[in-house]
C-alpha cells in the first residue's frame, strides 16, 4: 500500500482529525541513512509529525522544519516537510540502546533532554520560529505540548514506528486530533474516551490498515467527513547544480585549494546522495568566478 494522509473534520467542524500511514517513506529514510532501530523510530515519528502539521496548516509550498536538539546519543533529529513531501536525518544513526521498561524502543533516552525547534517558512519575508523544552523525548507528547503552548491549540498527536528484527519498518504512521472553537464538553469526552482505549499507534495501524479506518476508530462517533487525501513521499530537492552554488560560496581561494585534489565528494545530509567533483570540474568553476 502506498503512503498517504487523510484530512477530516468531525462533530460539525468542532474537531479536526488527520491520519497518515508512512511505512514506505520511513523505510526509505532507514535505507538511505542506514538507520539503527532507535534512529528509525525517532526520525520516523518526527517526519510523520511534520507531515501531519504541514497538512493541517498549509495549502501550497509552505514548509515546516522540526528539530529535536537533545543531549541523548542520537544528537540532532531533523525533519523538513511540506504538504505531501518530507525528508530528514539523524546526526548519529547507529545508536543502540536496550528496550525501555515497557519492552519498546527507547526513543526518549535516545533523544534526551533539550529543546524542540519549530520553523515555518510561510513564504513571507521572515520565517516563523519557536522553541520549547523537550518534555518527554517520545516526540508525540512533545508536539502535543508545542501545540498547546505555542499555538494555543488543544490537540493530541499519536505517532508510531514498528521495527522488525532485521531493522526494516513493519508499519509507521500517526494521527493529529485538534479541538476547534465551539467544541462541546460531550464531544471532548468522546475523544478522551477513545484515546484512553488506545494501546499504541502501531497496533492501530496493524489492525486497521488505512488512514480512513484510523479516523473512523478515533472519531467515528462524531460523524467524520473526509476533506482531502494526499499521497506522501520521501523527497529531497538536492542536485549537483545546487552543490555547485554551495562550492561557489566558499570563495575562489578555497576552491583553488580544493581543485588540487584529484576528486572531492559531497554528501547530502537529507538523502545521503553523493556528488563527485573532479579537479577539472573544480578548476572550471574557479575560472568562471
Secondary structure, DSSP 8 states (H G I E B T S, - for coil): ---EEEEEEETTTTEEEEEEE-HHHHHHHHHHHT--HHHHHHHHHHHHHHHHHHHHH-SSS-EEEEEEEESSTT-EEEEEEETTEEEEEESSTT------TTSS--HHHHH-SEEEEEEEE-SSSS-EEEEEE-SSSSSHHHHHHHHHHHS---EEEEEEEEE-TTS-EEEEEEEEEEE-TT--HHHHHHHHHHHHT---HHHHHHHH-SHHHHHHHHHGGG--EEEEEEE-EE-----HHHHHHHHHTT-HHHHHHHTTSSEEEEE-TTT--EEEEEHHHHHHHHHT-
